[in-house]
Structure formats: structure tokens, C-alpha cells
Amino acid sequence: PVQLGTPLVTVGTTGAAVWGTLVAAAGAGTKQYVQIVDVVVSSGTVDVAITNNIAGSAGAGVFTRGQFPAGGGITKAFDPVIATGTNGTLAYWLGGAGTVIMTVTYWQGV
């Protein structure tokens, strides 16, 4: 069967370096399967990282990272999809000052 990812859109505003959770761990034995990551900076200049944090560790893997001015950003599609580790989370890191729209298309499974 074909898996259809669910898009999750998050808006982050920062004036300092911050970590945040996009998708929390789903439970024992469950993974997040990431299909597409999209980052658009709507204001300011922001250093953005979308990460795969395994069992709460910081920076276990990076899906995308870059510093973008207003109107800039990046889209990455993964084929094959990337699975987090068991009980993995999807997180973001923001640095600089501005507002970012982050979209992650994913699903959960074993």
C-alpha cells in the first residue's frame, strides 16, 4: 500500500536561539517516517534546522539546515522516506531574529 503523509505546519518566531518539538515520540516501537520538509522565512534572517531527535537526544540527525533571509527557504523531499529511530521525535532549532513557517510531511508506524 502507498503511505500518504500528513503535513504538519508550524510557525516559529525567534529573537534568540531556541529548540522546539514538532512531533513528539509516538510510543514504544513507533517511528516517524519523514517524506517532505519545507522551510520558508517570512520575516528577518533566521538560521533554521529541522532535526531527528532520537529518544530526546539533541541533534541526533539533521533533515535540513540553513540560514535564510525573508522570502528564502528550502524544500527537501526524501525518496525513500527517512525513518526516525524508535520513539524518535521531530524537532527544530531557530537562531537569529524573524519568523519561519516549517512544514513536515510525515506518518507514524512501526
C-alpha positions in Angstrom: 0.0 0.0 0.0 1.0 3.6 -0.6 1.6 5.7 2.5 0.2 9.2 2.4 2.0 11.7 4.7 0.2 14.1 6.9 1.5 17.7 6.6 2.2 19.5 9.9 2.6 23.3 9.7 4.3 25.2 12.5 5.1 28.9 12.7 8.1 29.8 14.8 9.2 33.3 15.8 12.5 33.9 17.5 14.8 36.6 18.7 17.3 34.1 20.2 18.4 30.5 19.8 15.6 28.1 20.6 14.8 24.4 20.3 11.2 23.2 19.9 9.3 19.9 19.3 7.4 19.5 16.0 6.2 15.9 16.6 6.6 14.1 20.0 7.5 10.5 20.3 4.5 8.3 19.4 5.2 5.5 21.8 7.0 2.2 22.2 8.3 0.8 19.0 6.9 3.6 16.8 8.9 5.6 14.3 8.2 8.8 12.4 8.6 8.5 8.6 9.5 11.8 7.0 8.7 12.4 3.4 9.0 16.2 2.8 10.5 19.1 4.8 9.7 22.7 3.8 11.1 25.9 5.4 10.1 29.4 4.5 11.3 32.5 6.3 8.6 35.2 6.3 10.5 37.9 8.1 14.0 38.6 9.4 17.0 36.4 8.8 16.8 33.0 10.6 19.1 30.0 11.0 16.8 27.0 10.8 17.4 23.3 11.4 14.8 20.5 11.3 16.2 17.6 13.2 15.6 13.9 14.0 16.0 13.6 17.8 16.2 10.0 18.9 14.8 9.4 22.4 15.2 13.1 23.3 18.8 13.5 22.3 19.7 16.8 20.8 20.8 16.9 17.2 20.8 13.2 16.5 20.3 13.8 12.8 19.5 16.8 10.6 16.9 16.7 7.8 17.8 20.3 6.6 19.6 23.3 7.9 20.4 26.7 6.6 20.3 30.5 7.2 17.7 32.2 5.1 16.6 35.8 4.6 12.9 36.9 4.4 11.4 35.1 1.4 14.0 32.4 1.4 13.9 28.8 2.4 14.3 25.2 1.2 12.2 22.2 0.3 13.5 18.7 0.6 11.7 15.5 -0.5 13.1 12.2 0.6 12.7 9.1 -1.6 13.0 6.7 0.1 11.5 8.3 3.2 13.7 8.8 6.3 12.6 6.9 9.5 13.5 8.3 12.9 14.8 5.8 15.5 12.3 4.0 17.6 10.5 6.5 19.8 12.1 9.4 17.8 10.8 12.9 17.7 10.9 15.6 15.1 12.3 18.9 16.4 13.5 22.3 15.2 16.2 24.8 16.1 16.0 28.5 15.3 18.6 31.2 15.6 18.7 34.8 14.7 15.6 37.0 14.6 12.5 36.5 12.5 9.5 34.3 11.7 9.7 30.9 10.0 7.0 28.6 8.5 8.0 25.0 8.8 6.1 22.1 7.2 6.9 18.5 7.7 5.0 15.8 5.8 5.2 12.5 7.8 3.4 9.5 9.1 3.9 7.1 12.1 4.3 3.4 12.1 6.4 0.5 13.3 
